[in-house]
Amino acid sequence: MTASRTTFRIRALAAIGTVALAAGAGLTSASPAIASAPDPRPAASTPTARLTNLAHLDYLLDETTPPATAGHTTYALDSQPTLTMPWVYADARPGNTFERVGGGPLDPATGHWGQGSYDSDDVSRAAVVYLRDWKQTGSTSSREKAYELLRSTAYFQTTSGPDAGNVVLWMQPDGTLNPSPVPVELPNPSDSGNSYWLARTLWAYGEGYAAFKSTDPAFASFLQDRLQLGVRALERSTLASYGKYGVADGARVPSWLIVGSAGASAEAVLGLAAYSKAAPHDRPARLALSELSEGIAAMGSSRSAAVAVQKWPYGAILPETKSRSQFHSWASQMPAALAEASVVLKEPSLLQPAVTDSVAFSSTLLTSTGPINGFSPAPTDTTQIAYGADSRLQSLLATADAAHSPGIEQLAGLMASWYFGNNTSGKPTYDPATGVTFDGVQPTGSVNTGSGAESTIHGLLSMIALDAHPRVSALAQSASTIVSRDGLSVVEAEKATATTGTVVTPTSASNGESQLSGGSELALDRGETATFAVPAAASGGARHIDPVIAAPTGSAPVALWTGSTQRTPLGVTRAMVGAQGVTPVPGALLPASLLLPLRGSATSVSVRALSGTTTVDALLVRPLVSRVVLSGAGDARSELVQSTSLLPQRATIGSRGSTVRTYDDKGRLKQTLTGERSILLPAGGFAVATR
């Protein structure tokens, strides 16, 4: 199964035409084009008062008139035969221009792409952008574009036959649907089952119905009918398994999530929550909202952040049922979905996993990697994209609002600073002067200066959210430069300073559910040993040592772990998982938790295999007090310290002129101080200093 087009996007050269880009530019021709832009590389200049700029998304929009296609129609198609949609990609070209391109190889003879030029994923999410902008500003232009994009979203939905309610993913420039693209994406054909694109379609319908209910009841009624059609498709497939659980390497996982994904289900929940708030008496939609939310919550932790952060996945709501080892920031709006659903359904229990994820895991991201593409379970894909940054930001804002948490709101501001320079490149990824959001930042710090639909959409969703939260926006823009970070780090096992074990390098580092972080692992048979040099915490404090071990099914290799300055062992690992179940392979690569932390004075960790073969990928090293320091224009300075301890921890934070706020592990304000302070961090809590 291809989880999302974010995981791979094949690019091809396009025929070149030229179209000028100006703020508020109208729709353009249906051929690929290059557009002039003020500058495809955002400068670190002071942004305009309002961050949201729709100019680049406006440029991506194009028109096509689809041929008559059985099972596909939309609102007022007879009188309004033209559809409006964004091109899927826009690659930066010399001379401050962009070239709009489709997905897959281009056939010059037909003008068709292997995949297409438009996809329902981006059409539906673009509709959400314009809906939210219209709601926020009253813009007539955004209302009109939202209307057109919702009409286009509906055209992709199959209306009859056994697949009614499901959604085709791709369309060619001439309006021809392409249900079976090259390369293939599952389900194939793309409307033969529930999918990410059905989830995003429901997201758009739900917010669209709520927005148009009072201003255009006829159109809202059409959107309601189509949402209900989509819900029936869920009832036939995904939700038919409601209440049933599967097994993933011994863990109990819900069987009723869309494509087995809490991430996909979350985007459907966002729409169903908006719809159910506006149409509270639609029982099937409300039931779908409740059931999907229950499944998402089952992928998270019902425990407090202080408890959950002690072991993998450090409080995160995991996105996929088929892996206990993976987390990806893209499509990780699970906390946002649960927060919204908790309010609409009046179900407080749904909020707890969202709060835990926000306080424990988002703080872990902020003090270490930022919103990267992948933990597997070590941080293996450190690429950063707007979809990931926006998913984390939206989740923090929604959770802060539902939980009335000023602390989680401050975390949102720090997360949003990704757009203004708090990323691997150290440069802004969004330009308010053009509306351009870059397609991503590579692990090396290089920037992909393309600005396709997905990046543009999620960048704008973030800016609309920041415009609605001025305090969060101000913090984000004042925290643009990384001064220092002291959080989760990785020690590769194959780089042991001494060992009697064997380094093993498999043909592939990935097995479909996890990935070796350095491409190799260290196998230790009974009696064999290894010693690893461990980085000191910047504060000189203690550290958690979480060995990432290949845990087999049905047997438990045992190993003893010690620190270089500690007589008492750190702990014993017994690595074993249960039945394989729904996962791609038996066994699991998982971080283990040791009983004791490593003292601040220790410089190394040793392991001795006591029985069986202990196979180690890496050590995840986590300070008991993690920290990130950020600076901005003038003397602006922001600092976050996070406790990963079950006991209160002493920490120094702030500087002259700072305001220091301390929060518990629910994000509740406990203390406000000024200047540089020594504070007592609550267990699992955090503190933020701003100046």
Summary of the structure (lengths in Angstrom):
residues: 691
radius of gyration: 25.0
end to end distance: 47.2
largest distance: 81.3
contacts: 2745
relative contact order: 0.10
helix: 31%
strand: 26%
